[in-house]
Amino acid sequence: MNTKSLYIGLTIFLHLPLIASSQHQNILISTQNFPNEPSIAINPKNTNELVAGSNIDNYYYSTDGGLTWNENILTSSYGVWGDPVIACDTTGSFYFFHLSNPPSGNWIDRIVSQRTPTPGGTWTNGGFAGLNGTKAQDKHWVTIERNSNTIYMTWTEFDEYGSTQTTDSSRILFSKSLDQGQNWTTPLKINQLSGDCIDEDNTTEGAVPALGPNGELYVSWAGPAGLVFDKSTDGGTTWLNQDINVTTIPGGWDFAIPGILRANGLPITNCDTSGGPNDGTIYINWSDQRNGTTNTDIWLVKSTDGGNSLVTTGQ
């Protein structure tokens, strides 16, 4: 988790009459409750509907394309403890994925999935994935398959969060839900090389799943081997038996930016499913300080052959 306090702003495009080019308008959603680490999603079948979330338990919704917003606090019997990830499926249901802090369990002992059928509707108490005794579950992300609304999720499991013991390690887990986030499959470890539990450069973190045009699953993460990649072509049942090394991350993924303090360069993975000339191209971007602590750069690699080869395209 990261506790930097930032205002949440949403940049939207307004199509104004008699103006040939689109105008950019910044909409301030909220400054209440020290919002940070925002996430946002748009209903693909009704783009006037948007839902956003921020640390630690704030949620916001708009039904007019983001011009005006309502805000509230998300609650669950499992506790709501930040790292919000907002998603929307093709039924118009929105999801708020977050860490837990249950009164009768352990801090961040599971990843919770809460759903509302419509912006401003009632949120479910939530299903969850990853509960494994006292082990910590952190840094999740999801992607939703549009034909079946299957939800795929990857995240990091710590034997003990923050531990410096060499006997404790971190790993990347995968699970999926076929029933709108209420129930989840038994988590599957997809990495080969484990990381430490310090929540720094040698911890395995930043797993963001992406779907290819034929349902392929792609994911990359950072850790002791730098930037690595994995894939599944059968809905996550099996994965490669090796971590594909993409590139080193000089200086590591955990760093400070002058004026911002702690930041991270964890990767984001996505895939072109447009049906256009770049259909199937996989993209991974991340940041690092290989050129100095006052010169943080954004990098991109891509693959046009299903991840078999990844080519750096520059910064």
N, C-alpha and C positions, 0 to 999 in steps of 0.2 A: 504493500500500500504506500501511497504518497500523500502527504497532507499539505501540499502547497495550496494556499488560499487564492483563488482567482474569481473574478466576476464571470458569470456566464453570459455570453452574447451569441446571438444567432444571426448570421448573414444570409439574407434571402434575396431572391431576384423579384423585383416588382416590374410588371409589364405595364407601363403607363401609356395612355393614349397620346398620339401625336409626337411620340418620341421614338425615333428609329431604333436606338440601342437600349438594352435593358439597363435599369438603374439599380445600384446596390444600396440597400438600406440596412443598417445595423439595428437590430431589435434587442434591447436589454430585457432579458427574461426575469432575472431576479438578482438581488444582492443579499438576500436573507440566508441565515444559517451558514455563512462562509462557504458558498458553493465552489467545488473544485472537481477535477477529473470528470467533466461532463460527457454524456453520451446521448445520442439523439437518433430517432428513426421516423420515417415517413410511411404512411399507409400506401402501398404501391397501387391500390385501386381507388384511392381517394386522397389525392395529395394535399388537400386542405387539412388533413388530420396528421398531427405530429405529437410525439411524446418524447420527453427528454428526462434525464435523471442526473443527479450529481451527488457527490459525497456529502453527507454520509448516508442520508435517507430521504433526500429531496426528490420529488417528481413534479413534472410540469406537463401541461397539455394545451394544445391549440387546435381549434376547429376551423380556423380561417386562414390557413396557409402560413401561420407563424406571425401574423400581425399582432394578435393579442394572446395572452397566456394566463392560465390558472395554475396555481401551485399548491402543493400539499405535502404531507409527510407520509411515507410508506411505512406500514407496520406489518409484522409477521410474528407468529409465535416462535419462529426460529431466530428472530432478531434480524435487523438490517444493518450491516456493517461495511457499507461502501463497495468500491470497485464496481460502479453501476455499468451494466451493458444493456442497452435498449435495443429491441428488435421487433419486427412486425411480420406476421405471416399473411398469406393470401386471403384469409377470412377477415382481415382487418383487426385481429387480436394483437395487442401489444404485450411485450414481455419485459420484465425488469429482472435481470439476473444480478445477484449480489452475494457478498460474503455474509456469514452468519455470526451471531453471538447469542446463542440460545441460553435462557436462564437455567436450564437443566442439562446443558451439554458443555462443550468446550468452545472457546473463541476460535472463529473461522474453521469450524470442523466440517463444513459442507458448503457446496455451492447451491444457493436457493434460486428457484425459478418461479416468479409470480406472474400472473396473466390477468389482463382485463380485456373483455370483448370489445371495448370501445373507449376512446379517450374520455376521461371523466367517469368511467364506469367503476364498478367495484372490483378490487384486486382479489384474486384468490390468496389463501394463506400461503400457498406455494408447495411445489414438490422440491426435491433436492437430489443432488448427486454427490458422490465422493465420500460419504460418511465412513470413516475408517478409524474408529477409536479416537485417540487424541491427536492424530496427525492433522496438520494444517493444510487447508485447501485454498489456493490463492490464484490471482491473475488469470481469470477465465475469459474466454470469448466464444462467440457462437456464429454459425451460419445456418440458414434455413433453406431446405430444398423446396423449390416452388411448386413442384407437381404434387408432392405428398405432404408438404409441411413438416417433414422430418427435421428435427432440430439436432444439429451436430455441435458438440462442445469440447473444447480442449482447455486444459489448465495445468497448474503446477501443484504437486503435492510435496509437502515438507514432512520429513520425519519429526522434526521439531523446529518450528520457525525461529530463526535467529541463532540456532545452535552452531557453535564452532567446533563441535566434536567431529572427528573424522569418521566416526561410525554412523553419523547421521547424514542423510543425502536427500536430494530433491529429484523429482522425475516429472515427465510430461504424461498426463492422463487424457484419455478420450472416452466419451460416452455419448449416447444419442437417446432421443425421446421420440416416440411415435404417437404420443397422445397429448400434444400441446404442453409439454413440460411438466406433466404431473408425475410420471414415472420415467426412470432412466435405466439404461443397461448397466451391467457391472463394469466399472471403469477398467480400461485396458491401457497398460503402459506401452507407449509407442517409441520412447527413446531407447538407445542402447547405452550411451555414455551418460551416467548420472552426474549431477552437480552437487555442490555443497548446500547448506541451509542458511547461509549468512544473508541472503537477499542482496547479493552484490554480483560482480562480474562472473564468478564461477558457479552461480546458481542457474539452473535450467529454467528460463522464464520467457514469456513473450509469445506463447503458442496461440496463433490466430488461424482458425480453419477457413478454407476457401473451397468453393465448389467449381468444378470444371463443367464444360458443356454437356458431357455425358455422365454426370454424377460423380466424377472423380473427386476425391478429397485430397487437398494439399494443405500442408502446414509447415511452418518454419519456426524456429526459436533460437534464442541465444544462450550461451553457456560456456563451459570450459573449452569447448572445441571451436568457439567463435559462432558463426552463423551456420546452422544446419537445417536440413530439409527432409521431409518424409511424405509419403503419399499412400493412399489406398484406392483401389479400383473396385472394391466390393462393399461399399457402404460402411467402411470402417471395421469390417470383420477381421481383415488381415492388413498388415502394414509391412513395409520393407524391413528386412532383418539387418539393416544398417542405417546409421545416420549419414546422409549425404552431406559432405562438407561443401558449403557454398563459398565462404570467404572468412578470413580472419576479421576480427573487430578490434583494431589497434586501440589500446586504451580502455577496452571493455565497454559494456553497455551501460554501466552505472557511472555517471559523472556529474559534475557541477557546471552550470553555465553562469558566467558572471552576471549578477543582477537577478538571477532566478534561483540560484542555489541548486538543490538536488533535482536532477532530471534523469531520464533514461532514453536510450536509443534502441529499445526493443523493436523487433521487426513487425511489420504488417504484411500479410500475404493476401493477394487477390488474384482473380482470374477473369479474363475477358470471356463473357458468354453472350456477346451481342449478336453473334452470327455474321459479323462483318469480317473484314480482311485479317483482323488480328484475333479472331475467335480461337479460344484455347490457350492463348498466351498467358503465362503465369508471371506475376510481378511480385517482387519482394522489395520493400524499402525499409531503411533503418537510418540511424544517425550515429556518428562517432566523432572522436576528437583526434584522429590520426594526424591532423595537420596543426595540432596545438590546442591547449585548453581554452584559448580565446578564439578558436576558429572551428566551431562545431559545424559539420557538413551533413547534408542529406544525400544518401546513396540509393541506387536502384540497380537491381539485377532482374533479368527476365529470362524465361525459357519458352521456346516455341515447340518443344518436343516432349511435353508432359513431365518436365523436371529432370530429364536425363542429362541435360546440360543447361547451365545457367550462365548468362553472359552479362557482365557489368556494362551498363549503358552510361555510367558517369554520374556526376553530381549536379 
